Amino acid sequence: MIETLTVIFQDYTFQIVALGSAMLGVISGVLGSFAVLRKQSLLGDCVSHSALPGVVLAFLSTGEKNSVILLLGALASGFLAAGFVTLIGRNSKVKSDAAQGIILSVFFGLGMALLTFSQNLPNANQAGLKRFIYGQASTMRRGDVFLMLIVGAVLIGTVVLLWKEFLLFTFDSAYGETLGFRSARINAILTFLIVCAILIGLQTVGVVLMSAMLITPAVAARQWTDRLSWMVVLAALFGAVAGVGGTLVSSLVPEMPTGPVIVVCISAIAIFSVFFAPRRGILARLIERARFRKLLKAEIGGES
């Protein structure tokens, strides 16, 4: 077993995929923390599914499967979806979660229709577009990881630079308005960062599973702390561990897809955290309730 692990860790392909997956986990954990605390968990699902028509339209317009071109199409489609969600929320009585669900369904349906159309064209070059639905981390190349590292550094650097503004906007946007901060501008910046984080993960886990990568590390981290700074750090750590762990498992088990295994790993971390976290975990709360009932019975028995 040790020899097998040694061979895997020395494999160049494993190193590339593991590094890219770990970086995706870090980025998703950091930005997903703000999405969870702002109760915008569905936004990740909406944007990731809405990226599909942009990918297909970018291919149909250029006839090429260049990753940069396809991701630019996904970027435009994702921002368009986020803009529609904001527009509906501000100018109608439809609630934000309902608007996100509507946009998600419309864009993903459009994407699937365009994908079917592209596959019926007399051009074999469209093969491979389906990898954006479920992801195909094993196809990552050095250039993809390099791009991910650059974008990730910019996104995380922006979070560090605007930490105070994001902190204020997340917990008390009304108070921030009184101090002169424009919530709409901060919201736009944060949404932009989240959209970028989703897009760079499409090749790894796909549009269907990317929302899980964005939300699940933050949910797991939230169970262990009440401080935003520690939550962000833990979410990034959990995401990185899941990325490397999922890549390792898929390398050990033949024909095991990397993206879904990464999501399973982070889901396992989240489930463990929900049950066994020392303060907010289900087990801790059950123990606390049992202790409270015991004390209450003792007090009632003493009074009688």
Summary of the structure (lengths in Angstrom):
residues: 304
radius of gyration: 21.7
end to end distance: 64.4
largest distance: 86.9
contacts: 1049
relative contact order: 0.16
helix: 84%
strand: 0%
